Amino acid sequence: MACGLTPGAIATDEQALDIARRLMELDETAVICDPRAYVRQQYARWTTDQQ
């Protein structure tokens, strides 16, 4: 929703890539990799920290 998607909507591949790039910009990451892989990695870290 924060990225303009309606609740329950599924992002297209293009939208997901754009959102992932924006997250990398917000995180000011120096990591150079596939943006979607970066998001998956960060989500895995977040879920681990929630336990």
C-alpha positions in Angstrom: 0.0 0.0 0.0 2.9 2.3 0.8 4.0 1.9 -2.8 0.6 2.7 -4.3 -0.8 -0.8 -4.6 -4.3 -1.5 -3.4 -4.7 -3.9 -0.5 -4.6 -7.5 -1.8 -3.2 -6.5 -5.2 -0.4 -8.4 -6.7 2.4 -6.4 -8.2 3.5 -7.0 -11.8 7.1 -8.0 -12.3 7.9 -4.5 -13.4 6.2 -3.0 -10.3 8.0 -5.4 -8.0 11.4 -4.5 -9.5 10.7 -0.8 -9.2 9.6 -1.2 -5.5 12.7 -3.3 -4.8 14.9 -0.6 -6.3 13.2 2.1 -4.2 13.8 0.0 -1.1 17.5 -0.3 -1.9 17.6 3.5 -2.4 15.9 4.1 1.0 18.3 1.7 2.7 21.2 3.5 1.0 22.7 0.1 0.4 26.1 -0.3 -1.2 25.1 -3.9 -2.3 25.1 -4.4 -6.0 22.8 -7.3 -6.8 19.4 -8.1 -8.2 17.0 -5.8 -6.3 14.4 -8.5 -5.8 17.1 -10.8 -4.3 18.0 -7.9 -1.9 14.4 -7.6 -0.8 14.1 -11.4 -0.2 17.3 -11.3 1.9 16.1 -8.3 3.9 12.7 -9.9 4.5 14.3 -13.1 5.7 16.4 -11.1 8.1 13.3 -9.2 9.3 11.3 -12.4 9.9 14.2 -13.9 11.9 14.4 -10.8 14.1 10.7 -11.1 14.8 11.0 -14.5 16.4 
